[in-house]
Structures are given as structure tokens and as C-alpha cells.
Amino acid sequence: MHAIIIGAGVAGLSLAASLASRSVRVTLLEQESAPGMYASGRNAAIARSYESDPYLSMMAKESILTMYNRNTMERELIRQTDLWMEPLEYDYQEDSFLEMQSDPLKENFRSQSGSVDLPDGSTWKALKLPSGGIMDPGAILQDLSEMARRGNFTFIPNTKLTGITISDNRITTISTDGKYDSGFSLSGDEVLVLATGSWAASPPAGITALPLIPHKRHLFVLRSPNGPVAPDFPIYWKENSEFYVRREGPQLIATHGDQTPAASDNYAPDSAAEERFSEAARHAFPFLADFQLVRHWACLRTFPLDGRPVMGYDPHLANLFWHAGFGGRGMSLSYAIGDYSADLLLAGPRLEDETTNPFTPHRFF
Ligand SMILES: Cc1cc2nc3c(=O)[nH]c(=O)nc-3n(C[C@H](O)[C@H](O)[C@H](O)COP(=O)(O)OP(=O)(O)OC[C@H]3O[C@@H](n4cnc5c(N)ncnc54)[C@H](O)[C@@H]3O)c2cc1C
């Protein structure tokens, strides 16, 4: 098999790494000059293991555990940071994970009810997750790239997939605007993988679109009036407002949890975002009122209508595979989704429903 993966975000790289380790030939095409220029390089990098979706819950825990175990002196993928949160839904998979996992680090994945003193002296009753952490997206992308490069892997930057041709329910050629100027043919054992992040919502003509919707979210860097924030500043997350805040060096990163449907390439910050953020911050965590906004940016989180990622063969085109829709959890899930999709890819196309693959694209048809 030869997998031609489009998109070098964390999703494309995680799949490339897993396939390459199984001796599958992989070519990764990326429209930009380097990996991680969009969601994978501009996210809040909070590792969150607590999930209400049963399948995502297990994947997130396994992936985050892998990150802790892959940390080295030279490369820190994740830094342990207590995550205090007010969840809206219960994680029913926590006990199952603790029972089946033998790794001693599993104890960090046990959530604890407690209370924490906030910087303004108030006390907040919340759930403490010692497994929480702040990831380093650059280090994770580098780690996955190196894993891929140990196999039969070719990375082609500055090359955008622009179109496809189809015959007998198969993609026969793909066209690009980069190195393969006039495009190239796909032979019998070649599969095209869409790992295109927000652009998966607007695939090339000929591919039936799935109900994927990019949602814009803004992140803000804040400076404390009292100098650098303490190195042990935890992550605070209120799910009812989706407001979260964490430490970033001497400053903080926060969001008011906005999620506005947007076009696949609309990464421009909205003019009203700052005002809305300041208002939300005053309500969610009043201690932030004295902090100064330093800068902000916008980024797209791409969700399927049912909120669950899409991993699996396309129901219409036999050699098309989807690996997209990772919403607000793609970084946390990174070390699990590659293996999951690699298994499906190697098994080949089949008739499937949500009982055989909860992430199947077939569920929408
Ligand atoms: C504001 C914000 C905060 C977030 N916070 C967190 C968090 O705290 N924790 C967490 O786990 N996750 C978080 N996420 C989610 C996470 O960032 C995403 O789920 C993840 O990065 C998605 O990765 P991806 O590879 O699917 O997409 P992307 O990173 O967008 O990668 C897709 C790639 O495909 C390329 N591409 C697209 N079309 C083409 C084409 N036609 N030809 C060639 N290349 C193409 C793009 O250039 C891009 O590099 C956050 C996201 C946002 C926006």
C-alpha cells in the first residue's frame, strides 16, 4: 500500500508516523512550507484526559499517557500541570481505564473533587486532574515527523491538492499546484487520505462533503499586573462557559470559549473578540480583570455535526480515507488517532456502521 496523506498537521503526521512504523510507504503533501501552520501550531495545548464521549475518553487517556512516557531530557512533549475544571458531563470511562491500565502513571488519571484557592483569595470547588498538562505542539510535531522518517516516508511541502478525477468509484488522478505540477495517477494499492483540518469541510469537487463545520475560536495572551505568574499556576477550565486559562511562560493564555461557524480558510481575528473576551473573563475568573491583553489570534476547530472525529474509508470512493474533524482535542488525541486510523486503512474498505467503527464516515449517509 502507498498512503498519500494530504495535510501535515498533527493528524496527518500522527497517521504518517504510525503507517511508517508498519512499513507502509507514505507521501505527505502540505500546502505550506512546514508542518503545523494552522490549528496544530496555534492551539491552547492543554492536554485533557477527562472526556464524556466513551471512545474519545479512552483515546485521550492513552494518548496523553504515551506523551508522558515519550518525554525525554532533550524533548519535553508535555509538562505536568494540575487541571482544575468544572465539567458539564461525567467521564464514565475513568474506572475502566484505571482497571485495565498497568502503567504506574495511571493514578494521575484519577480525578479528585476538591477546592483550590484562586489568586484573588476566593475558593473554587472543582475537579482536580493531575494528568493534565501543557503540551509543546512543536515538540510533538517534531517527534511524530521523526517517527515517520524512520520508515518509507516522503514529505512534500508547498504542494496543495487542487482536484481529483474519478472513474468507477475510485480516484484515478490527483492534481496539485506544487511539485507534481500536472498531478499524478493513483494505482490499485494507493489511497488518498484527507487530513486537511478545516479544509476537510470543503473537499475538492467530486468528493461528497461530510457534515464538518470549522468553528472559529480566539486565544488571548495576558500579562499580570504583579510580574511573572508563578511557575506552578494550574490550568483552570469552566465548562459551562468554556472559559479556560493556563500559564504560558511568565504570562497566561486564555479563551472565552467562542465558537463561531466559519469558512475553511478564515483564520482572521474578529474585531469584537477582545471586548467579548474581557467581559467573559470578568465573569468567569474575576482575578483576570487586572490582567492586560498582550496579543490574540484566531484559529479553527473543525467539528462533525455529532462532535465525534471522522476516521475511516469514504462510503462512495473506494480509495479515499478520512482522518479529520478532531475539533478541540486533536493535540491531546494525537498519539492515539494515528494508530486507530492506520488499523482501519490497512484493513481496507468495508461496509461498516458505528458498532464496528464509531468514527466511520458512513454514519452520515
Ligand atoms: C483556538 C484553539 C484551541 C485549541 N486548543 C486545544 C487544546 O488545548 N488541546 C487540544 O488537544 N487541542 C486543541 N485544539 C484542537 C487542535 O488544535 C486540533 O484538533 C488539531 O490541531 C487538528 O489537527 P489537524 O491536523 O486535523 O488540522 P491542521 O493542523 O489544520 O492541519 C491540516 C493541514 O492540512 C493542510 N492542508 C489543507 N488543505 C490542503 C490541501 N488542499 N493541500 C495540501 N495541504 C492542505 C493545512 O495547510 C494544514 O497544515 C485547539 C484548536 C484551536 C483552534
The ligand as a MOL file (V3000), in Angstrom:
LIG
                    3D

  0  0  0     0  0            999 V3000
M  V30 BEGIN CTAB
M  V30 COUNTS 53 58 0 0 0
M  V30 BEGIN ATOM
M  V30 1 C -8.0960 28.0080 19.4420 0
M  V30 2 C -7.8520 26.5250 19.5130 0
M  V30 3 C -7.5000 25.9440 20.7090 0
M  V30 4 C -7.2760 24.5680 20.7820 0
M  V30 5 N -6.8590 24.0440 21.9600 0
M  V30 6 C -6.5910 22.7300 22.0410 0
M  V30 7 C -6.1300 22.1750 23.2580 0
M  V30 8 O -5.9520 22.8960 24.2470 0
M  V30 9 N -5.8910 20.8370 23.3200 0
M  V30 10 C -6.0770 20.0290 22.2280 0
M  V30 11 O -5.8680 18.8160 22.3510 0
M  V30 12 N -6.4880 20.5260 21.0450 0
M  V30 13 C -6.7620 21.8520 20.9320 0
M  V30 14 N -7.2070 22.3840 19.7700 0
M  V30 15 C -7.5450 21.4670 18.6650 0
M  V30 16 C -6.3400 21.0510 17.8330 0
M  V30 17 O -5.5160 22.1510 17.5770 0
M  V30 18 C -6.8630 20.4460 16.5210 0
M  V30 19 O -7.8300 19.4340 16.7870 0
M  V30 20 C -5.7470 19.8260 15.7100 0
M  V30 21 O -4.6570 20.6870 15.5980 0
M  V30 22 C -6.2680 19.4610 14.3250 0
M  V30 23 O -5.1640 18.9690 13.5860 0
M  V30 24 P -5.3000 18.6780 12.0410 0
M  V30 25 O -4.0270 18.0730 11.6240 0
M  V30 26 O -6.5700 17.9250 11.7970 0
M  V30 27 O -5.5400 20.1130 11.3520 0
M  V30 28 P -4.4770 21.2620 10.9410 0
M  V30 29 O -3.4870 21.5000 11.9910 0
M  V30 30 O -5.2810 22.4180 10.4850 0
M  V30 31 O -3.7010 20.6170 9.7280 0
M  V30 32 C -4.2740 20.4670 8.4550 0
M  V30 33 C -3.1870 20.7210 7.4300 0
M  V30 34 O -3.6870 20.4340 6.1410 0
M  V30 35 C -3.1090 21.3490 5.2310 0
M  V30 36 N -3.9760 21.3900 4.0410 0
M  V30 37 C -5.2810 21.7230 3.9940 0
M  V30 38 N -5.7530 21.6290 2.7430 0
M  V30 39 C -4.7130 21.1980 1.9810 0
M  V30 40 C -4.5770 20.9130 0.5900 0
M  V30 41 N -5.6040 21.0250 -0.2710 0
M  V30 42 N -3.3710 20.5080 0.1220 0
M  V30 43 C -2.3090 20.3800 0.9770 0
M  V30 44 N -2.3830 20.6450 2.3030 0
M  V30 45 C -3.5790 21.0470 2.8020 0
M  V30 46 C -3.0780 22.6500 6.0150 0
M  V30 47 O -2.1340 23.5510 5.4860 0
M  V30 48 C -2.7180 22.1770 7.4070 0
M  V30 49 O -1.3340 22.2140 7.6470 0
M  V30 50 C -7.4340 23.7480 19.6440 0
M  V30 51 C -7.7830 24.3440 18.4130 0
M  V30 52 C -7.9730 25.7070 18.3490 0
M  V30 53 C -8.3110 26.3100 17.0170 0
M  V30 END ATOM
M  V30 BEGIN BOND
M  V30 1 1 1 2
M  V30 2 1 2 3
M  V30 3 2 2 52
M  V30 4 2 3 4
M  V30 5 1 4 5
M  V30 6 1 4 50
M  V30 7 2 5 6
M  V30 8 1 6 7
M  V30 9 1 6 13
M  V30 10 2 7 8
M  V30 11 1 7 9
M  V30 12 1 9 10
M  V30 13 2 10 11
M  V30 14 1 10 12
M  V30 15 2 12 13
M  V30 16 1 13 14
M  V30 17 1 14 15
M  V30 18 1 14 50
M  V30 19 1 15 16
M  V30 20 1 16 17
M  V30 21 1 16 18
M  V30 22 1 18 19
M  V30 23 1 18 20
M  V30 24 1 20 21
M  V30 25 1 20 22
M  V30 26 1 22 23
M  V30 27 1 23 24
M  V30 28 2 24 25
M  V30 29 1 24 26
M  V30 30 1 24 27
M  V30 31 1 27 28
M  V30 32 2 28 29
M  V30 33 1 28 30
M  V30 34 1 28 31
M  V30 35 1 31 32
M  V30 36 1 32 33
M  V30 37 1 33 34
M  V30 38 1 33 48
M  V30 39 1 34 35
M  V30 40 1 35 36
M  V30 41 1 35 46
M  V30 42 1 36 37
M  V30 43 1 36 45
M  V30 44 2 37 38
M  V30 45 1 38 39
M  V30 46 1 39 40
M  V30 47 2 39 45
M  V30 48 1 40 41
M  V30 49 2 40 42
M  V30 50 1 42 43
M  V30 51 2 43 44
M  V30 52 1 44 45
M  V30 53 1 46 47
M  V30 54 1 46 48
M  V30 55 1 48 49
M  V30 56 2 50 51
M  V30 57 1 51 52
M  V30 58 1 52 53
M  V30 END BOND
M  V30 END CTAB
M  END
